[in-house]
Amino acid sequence: MSEGGDVLDGQPEQVGPAPWLALACLFGLFLAYVVLTNFTGELRAALWGEPGTVTEVSCRTYDNTVANAGTSTSCSGAFTPDDGGSSSDVPVEGDVASQPVRAWLVDGTSGTAYVSPTVWAGVLPVGLSLLLAGLPAAVTVKRVRRVHARHLGEPLRGSDPESSA
């Protein structure tokens, strides 16, 4: 055994996680943040939204066939919170066929009112976020444990393996 520790071919063995694993963890956390902030409005409305009623809903249909995107419909209406606050004009997502419509507002008066939001709407974004952030972290932990276990199985530095017999 060499005096300076574990040296193979003149290079010390790397003990910590590889730099690419650390970058993968940071990238995964960034992607998880992007997914959670942009794709969970309905989930946030279902869990923490302010309940109320939407009236005077008007919808507009846009023709996007020039861009090969078909048509899209956007609706807006006056949201009045159940606690008696003042009403505000907000975008509305969901089935607005019969009015007034029960809805849950997320992100205050600048947010969106969701008609019948479901917690299931957030399963995919949250699951994807956990995968994006958790997979690199799990690989990093596994690598660190493997390297640590390898070092525990070796004799301590400076000890003579023959003197313990």
C-alpha positions as CSV (number, residue, x, y, z in Angstrom):
1,M,0.0,0.0,0.0
2,S,1.4,3.5,-0.8
3,E,2.1,6.0,1.8
4,G,-0.2,8.8,0.5
5,G,-3.5,6.9,0.5
6,D,-5.2,5.2,-2.4
7,V,-3.4,6.1,-5.6
8,L,-4.1,4.3,-8.8
9,D,-1.9,5.2,-11.8
10,G,-0.7,8.4,-10.1
11,Q,-4.2,9.8,-9.7
12,P,-6.0,9.8,-6.3
13,E,-9.4,8.1,-6.2
14,Q,-12.3,10.5,-6.3
15,V,-14.3,10.2,-3.0
16,G,-17.1,12.7,-3.5
17,P,-19.9,12.7,-6.1
18,A,-18.8,13.4,-9.7
19,P,-19.3,17.0,-10.9
20,W,-21.8,15.8,-13.5
21,L,-24.0,14.4,-10.8
22,A,-24.0,17.7,-9.0
23,L,-24.9,19.5,-12.2
24,A,-27.7,17.0,-12.9
25,C,-29.1,17.7,-9.4
26,L,-29.1,21.4,-10.0
27,F,-30.6,21.1,-13.4
28,G,-33.3,18.7,-12.1
29,L,-34.2,21.2,-9.3
30,F,-34.4,24.0,-11.9
31,L,-36.7,21.9,-14.1
32,A,-38.8,20.9,-11.2
33,Y,-39.2,24.6,-10.2
34,V,-40.3,25.5,-13.8
35,V,-42.8,22.6,-13.9
36,L,-44.3,23.4,-10.5
37,T,-44.6,27.1,-11.1
38,N,-46.1,26.9,-14.6
39,F,-48.3,23.8,-14.7
40,T,-50.0,23.5,-11.3
41,G,-52.5,26.3,-11.3
42,E,-55.5,23.9,-11.2
43,L,-53.9,21.9,-8.4
44,R,-53.2,25.0,-6.4
45,A,-56.8,26.1,-7.0
46,A,-58.1,22.8,-5.8
47,L,-56.0,22.8,-2.6
48,W,-55.8,26.5,-1.6
49,G,-58.0,28.4,-4.0
50,E,-60.4,31.0,-2.9
51,P,-64.0,29.8,-3.4
52,G,-66.5,32.0,-5.1
53,T,-68.9,32.4,-8.0
54,V,-68.3,33.5,-11.6
55,T,-71.0,35.4,-13.5
56,E,-71.2,37.2,-16.8
57,V,-68.9,34.8,-18.5
58,S,-68.0,35.6,-22.1
59,C,-66.0,33.4,-24.3
60,R,-64.1,34.1,-27.5
61,T,-63.0,31.6,-30.1
62,Y,-59.8,32.2,-32.0
63,D,-59.0,30.8,-35.4
64,N,-55.4,29.5,-35.3
65,T,-55.7,27.4,-38.5
66,V,-53.1,29.6,-40.3
67,A,-50.6,28.4,-37.8
68,N,-51.9,24.8,-38.0
69,A,-53.1,25.1,-34.4
70,G,-56.8,24.7,-34.9
71,T,-59.0,26.9,-32.8
72,S,-58.8,28.0,-29.2
73,T,-61.4,29.4,-26.8
74,S,-60.7,31.8,-23.9
75,C,-63.3,32.8,-21.4
76,S,-63.5,35.5,-18.7
77,G,-66.0,36.5,-16.2
78,A,-66.6,38.4,-13.0
79,F,-65.4,36.4,-9.9
80,T,-67.1,37.2,-6.6
81,P,-65.5,35.6,-3.5
82,D,-67.7,33.8,-1.0
83,D,-66.4,36.0,1.8
84,G,-68.2,39.0,0.2
85,G,-65.2,40.8,-1.3
86,S,-65.4,42.9,-4.4
87,S,-65.7,41.1,-7.7
88,S,-63.0,41.2,-10.3
89,D,-62.7,40.2,-14.0
90,V,-60.6,37.1,-14.4
91,P,-59.8,34.4,-16.9
92,V,-62.0,31.3,-16.4
93,E,-61.0,27.7,-17.1
94,G,-63.5,24.8,-17.2
95,D,-67.1,24.2,-18.2
96,V,-69.1,27.5,-18.1
97,A,-72.3,26.2,-19.8
98,S,-74.7,27.1,-16.9
99,Q,-74.3,30.3,-15.0
100,P,-73.5,31.3,-12.3
101,V,-70.6,28.9,-12.0
102,R,-68.8,27.8,-8.8
103,A,-65.1,28.4,-9.2
104,W,-61.9,28.6,-7.2
105,L,-59.6,31.5,-7.7
106,V,-55.8,31.1,-7.6
107,D,-53.2,33.9,-7.4
108,G,-55.5,36.7,-6.4
109,T,-57.4,39.0,-8.7
110,S,-54.7,38.6,-11.4
111,G,-55.1,34.8,-11.4
112,T,-57.4,32.4,-13.0
113,A,-60.7,31.0,-11.7
114,Y,-61.0,27.2,-12.2
115,V,-64.4,25.6,-12.5
116,S,-64.4,22.3,-10.6
117,P,-60.6,22.0,-10.2
118,T,-59.3,18.5,-9.3
119,V,-56.3,17.5,-7.3
120,W,-55.6,14.9,-10.0
121,A,-54.7,17.7,-12.4
122,G,-51.5,18.2,-10.4
123,V,-50.4,14.5,-10.3
124,L,-48.5,14.6,-13.5
125,P,-46.6,17.9,-12.9
126,V,-45.8,17.0,-9.3
127,G,-44.7,13.5,-10.3
128,L,-42.6,14.8,-13.1
129,S,-41.0,17.4,-10.8
130,L,-40.2,14.7,-8.2
131,L,-38.6,12.6,-11.0
132,L,-36.6,15.5,-12.4
133,A,-35.2,16.5,-9.0
134,G,-35.1,13.1,-7.3
135,L,-33.5,10.9,-9.9
136,P,-30.1,12.8,-10.0
137,A,-30.2,13.0,-6.2
138,A,-30.8,9.3,-5.8
139,V,-28.0,8.5,-8.2
140,T,-25.7,10.8,-6.3
141,V,-26.6,9.3,-2.9
142,K,-26.1,5.8,-4.3
143,R,-22.6,6.7,-5.7
144,V,-21.5,8.3,-2.4
145,R,-22.6,5.3,-0.4
146,R,-20.8,2.9,-2.7
147,V,-17.6,5.0,-2.5
148,H,-18.0,5.3,1.3
149,A,-18.6,1.5,1.7
150,R,-15.5,0.8,-0.5
151,H,-13.4,2.9,1.8
152,L,-14.7,1.3,5.0
153,G,-13.7,-2.1,3.8
154,E,-10.1,-1.1,3.3
155,P,-7.5,-1.0,6.1
156,L,-7.0,2.4,7.7
157,R,-4.1,4.5,6.5
158,G,-0.9,4.0,8.4
159,S,-2.0,0.7,10.0
160,D,-0.1,-2.5,9.3
161,P,-2.5,-5.3,8.2
162,E,0.0,-8.0,9.3
163,S,0.3,-6.6,12.9
164,S,-3.3,-7.3,13.8
165,A,-2.9,-11.0,13.5
